[in-house]
Amino acid sequence: MPQRGFYAKVRRGLPALIRQWLTLGQADTDRLALLLAETARVAKLGTPEATPSGATLIAWGDPRCQEEIPLWAGRTATFLLVQMPARPMPASDDEACAWAYCWLRNRDFADVQAAEQALPKHLRAPLAGPLRAAWADRQGLRLV
């Protein structure tokens, strides 16, 4: 039986997030993988053990690989996508949950309103619900 919790939605949405990076990034897959890993290191969004290959990046875009995608890859893809002039947006609720979760993991916010206001304007409406769910999930984890 598939899991229905918020983090399960995040994991299901990560492949679509990676596919957005693959679709909108303007380079071959090996270069996009290198950019993803180097950006993660420089922006301190994670510490990839190794730079993935383009083939690995393509594999991470497959919904069946959702558990294999390292969080640094999703966080970095979100970081890069929100800055793109093409103004990409999530295409599903699961993908929106992945964007929102990664957005909150990428920066420290005092509250959910601050996190929402920091989003680019075109993402505020599509991420409003998922951002609140991500915030509740994050706050719940602090109680553990």
Secondary structure as a PSIPRED ss2 file (coil, helix, strand):
# PSIPRED VFORMAT (PSIPRED V4.0)

   1 M C   1.000  0.000  0.000
   2 P C   1.000  0.000  0.000
   3 Q C   1.000  0.000  0.000
   4 R C   1.000  0.000  0.000
   5 G C   1.000  0.000  0.000
   6 F H   0.000  1.000  0.000
   7 Y H   0.000  1.000  0.000
   8 A H   0.000  1.000  0.000
   9 K H   0.000  1.000  0.000
  10 V H   0.000  1.000  0.000
  11 R H   0.000  1.000  0.000
  12 R H   0.000  1.000  0.000
  13 G H   0.000  1.000  0.000
  14 L H   0.000  1.000  0.000
  15 P H   0.000  1.000  0.000
  16 A H   0.000  1.000  0.000
  17 L H   0.000  1.000  0.000
  18 I H   0.000  1.000  0.000
  19 R H   0.000  1.000  0.000
  20 Q H   0.000  1.000  0.000
  21 W H   0.000  1.000  0.000
  22 L H   0.000  1.000  0.000
  23 T H   0.000  1.000  0.000
  24 L H   0.000  1.000  0.000
  25 G C   1.000  0.000  0.000
  26 Q C   1.000  0.000  0.000
  27 A C   1.000  0.000  0.000
  28 D C   1.000  0.000  0.000
  29 T H   0.000  1.000  0.000
  30 D H   0.000  1.000  0.000
  31 R H   0.000  1.000  0.000
  32 L H   0.000  1.000  0.000
  33 A H   0.000  1.000  0.000
  34 L H   0.000  1.000  0.000
  35 L H   0.000  1.000  0.000
  36 L H   0.000  1.000  0.000
  37 A H   0.000  1.000  0.000
  38 E H   0.000  1.000  0.000
  39 T H   0.000  1.000  0.000
  40 A H   0.000  1.000  0.000
  41 R H   0.000  1.000  0.000
  42 V H   0.000  1.000  0.000
  43 A C   1.000  0.000  0.000
  44 K C   1.000  0.000  0.000
  45 L C   1.000  0.000  0.000
  46 G C   1.000  0.000  0.000
  47 T C   1.000  0.000  0.000
  48 P C   1.000  0.000  0.000
  49 E C   1.000  0.000  0.000
  50 A C   1.000  0.000  0.000
  51 T C   1.000  0.000  0.000
  52 P C   1.000  0.000  0.000
  53 S C   1.000  0.000  0.000
  54 G H   0.000  1.000  0.000
  55 A H   0.000  1.000  0.000
  56 T H   0.000  1.000  0.000
  57 L H   0.000  1.000  0.000
  58 I H   0.000  1.000  0.000
  59 A H   0.000  1.000  0.000
  60 W H   0.000  1.000  0.000
  61 G C   1.000  0.000  0.000
  62 D C   1.000  0.000  0.000
  63 P H   0.000  1.000  0.000
  64 R H   0.000  1.000  0.000
  65 C H   0.000  1.000  0.000
  66 Q H   0.000  1.000  0.000
  67 E H   0.000  1.000  0.000
  68 E H   0.000  1.000  0.000
  69 I C   1.000  0.000  0.000
  70 P C   1.000  0.000  0.000
  71 L H   0.000  1.000  0.000
  72 W H   0.000  1.000  0.000
  73 A H   0.000  1.000  0.000
  74 G H   0.000  1.000  0.000
  75 R H   0.000  1.000  0.000
  76 T H   0.000  1.000  0.000
  77 A H   0.000  1.000  0.000
  78 T H   0.000  1.000  0.000
  79 F H   0.000  1.000  0.000
  80 L H   0.000  1.000  0.000
  81 L H   0.000  1.000  0.000
  82 V C   1.000  0.000  0.000
  83 Q C   1.000  0.000  0.000
  84 M C   1.000  0.000  0.000
  85 P C   1.000  0.000  0.000
  86 A C   1.000  0.000  0.000
  87 R C   1.000  0.000  0.000
  88 P C   1.000  0.000  0.000
  89 M C   1.000  0.000  0.000
  90 P C   1.000  0.000  0.000
  91 A C   1.000  0.000  0.000
  92 S C   1.000  0.000  0.000
  93 D H   0.000  1.000  0.000
  94 D H   0.000  1.000  0.000
  95 E H   0.000  1.000  0.000
  96 A H   0.000  1.000  0.000
  97 C H   0.000  1.000  0.000
  98 A H   0.000  1.000  0.000
  99 W H   0.000  1.000  0.000
 100 A H   0.000  1.000  0.000
 101 Y H   0.000  1.000  0.000
 102 C H   0.000  1.000  0.000
 103 W H   0.000  1.000  0.000
 104 L H   0.000  1.000  0.000
 105 R H   0.000  1.000  0.000
 106 N H   0.000  1.000  0.000
 107 R C   1.000  0.000  0.000
 108 D C   1.000  0.000  0.000
 109 F C   1.000  0.000  0.000
 110 A C   1.000  0.000  0.000
 111 D C   1.000  0.000  0.000
 112 V H   0.000  1.000  0.000
 113 Q H   0.000  1.000  0.000
 114 A H   0.000  1.000  0.000
 115 A H   0.000  1.000  0.000
 116 E H   0.000  1.000  0.000
 117 Q H   0.000  1.000  0.000
 118 A H   0.000  1.000  0.000
 119 L C   1.000  0.000  0.000
 120 P C   1.000  0.000  0.000
 121 K H   0.000  1.000  0.000
 122 H H   0.000  1.000  0.000
 123 L H   0.000  1.000  0.000
 124 R H   0.000  1.000  0.000
 125 A H   0.000  1.000  0.000
 126 P H   0.000  1.000  0.000
 127 L H   0.000  1.000  0.000
 128 A H   0.000  1.000  0.000
 129 G H   0.000  1.000  0.000
 130 P H   0.000  1.000  0.000
 131 L H   0.000  1.000  0.000
 132 R H   0.000  1.000  0.000
 133 A H   0.000  1.000  0.000
 134 A H   0.000  1.000  0.000
 135 W H   0.000  1.000  0.000
 136 A H   0.000  1.000  0.000
 137 D H   0.000  1.000  0.000
 138 R H   0.000  1.000  0.000
 139 Q H   0.000  1.000  0.000
 140 G H   0.000  1.000  0.000
 141 L H   0.000  1.000  0.000
 142 R H   0.000  1.000  0.000
 143 L C   1.000  0.000  0.000
 144 V C   1.000  0.000  0.000
